Amino acid sequence: MRDRSGNHLKALSQVIASIQPSLTRMNARIAQVEREQAESGHTCGDPPDDFRPDRFSPRRPSAAPQESP
């Protein structure tokens, strides 16, 4: 069990090391875009009235079924 855990940790470390350059470039690009937006005065607009943010959140089982009024 200990050997397998060690092997998994080693594999995970290798995966993390392999994607780190991409993450670094992505973070640098995000920072650059944020700076450019701040300098231009550009802001995000308000969402449309029919926007439903709950559609983008993880599904959670509800405690009880909701009834319509």
Backbone torsions as a table, in degrees:
resi	resn	phi	psi	omega
1	MET	NA	-44.0	-179.4
2	ARG	-64.2	-41.0	178.9
3	ASP	-64.1	-42.5	179.7
4	ARG	-64.8	-40.3	177.8
5	SER	-62.3	-42.3	178.5
6	GLY	-63.0	-40.6	178.8
7	ASN	-65.7	-40.7	178.6
8	HIS	-65.2	-41.1	178.9
9	LEU	-63.8	-41.0	178.9
10	LYS	-64.3	-44.0	179.3
11	ALA	-63.6	-42.4	178.7
12	LEU	-63.1	-41.7	178.7
13	SER	-62.0	-37.8	178.8
14	GLN	-67.7	-40.0	178.1
15	VAL	-63.8	-45.7	179.4
16	ILE	-59.9	-44.4	179.6
17	ALA	-63.2	-35.7	-178.1
18	SER	-72.4	-29.8	-179.5
19	ILE	-95.1	-9.3	-177.4
20	GLN	-57.1	-43.5	178.5
21	PRO	-60.4	-39.1	178.3
22	SER	-65.6	-41.9	178.3
23	LEU	-64.3	-38.2	178.7
24	THR	-64.2	-44.7	178.0
25	ARG	-64.2	-41.1	179.9
26	MET	-62.4	-46.3	179.3
27	ASN	-62.2	-38.6	178.4
28	ALA	-65.7	-41.0	179.6
29	ARG	-66.5	-41.9	177.2
30	ILE	-59.9	-45.5	179.5
31	ALA	-62.2	-39.4	179.4
32	GLN	-64.3	-46.0	179.7
33	VAL	-63.9	-40.8	178.5
34	GLU	-63.0	-40.6	177.2
35	ARG	-63.4	-44.8	-179.4
36	GLU	-62.3	-40.6	178.9
37	GLN	-66.2	-41.3	-179.7
38	ALA	-64.1	-38.8	-179.2
39	GLU	-71.3	-31.2	-176.8
40	SER	-85.0	-14.8	-176.7
41	GLY	81.6	3.9	-180.0
42	HIS	-69.1	134.7	175.6
43	THR	-129.3	162.7	176.5
44	CYS	-76.3	141.1	178.3
45	GLY	-78.4	171.2	176.8
46	ASP	-74.2	148.1	178.2
47	PRO	-69.7	157.5	177.8
48	PRO	-63.4	158.8	-178.3
49	ASP	-59.5	-30.5	-177.4
50	ASP	-93.3	11.8	178.8
51	PHE	-67.5	133.4	-177.9
52	ARG	-121.8	90.4	-176.3
53	PRO	-62.0	-24.8	-180.0
54	ASP	-64.2	-19.7	178.5
55	ARG	-68.9	-16.7	-177.7
56	PHE	-105.0	3.0	179.7
57	SER	-98.3	159.6	179.8
58	PRO	-60.1	146.7	178.1
59	ARG	-70.5	132.1	177.5
60	ARG	-125.7	133.8	177.0
61	PRO	-65.4	134.6	179.3
62	SER	-82.3	151.4	-178.4
63	ALA	-67.2	-37.9	-179.6
64	ALA	-148.3	149.3	177.4
65	PRO	-62.0	139.8	179.6
66	GLN	-87.6	138.3	179.4
67	GLU	-98.9	147.1	175.4
68	SER	-78.7	143.3	179.9
69	PRO	-72.4	NA	NA
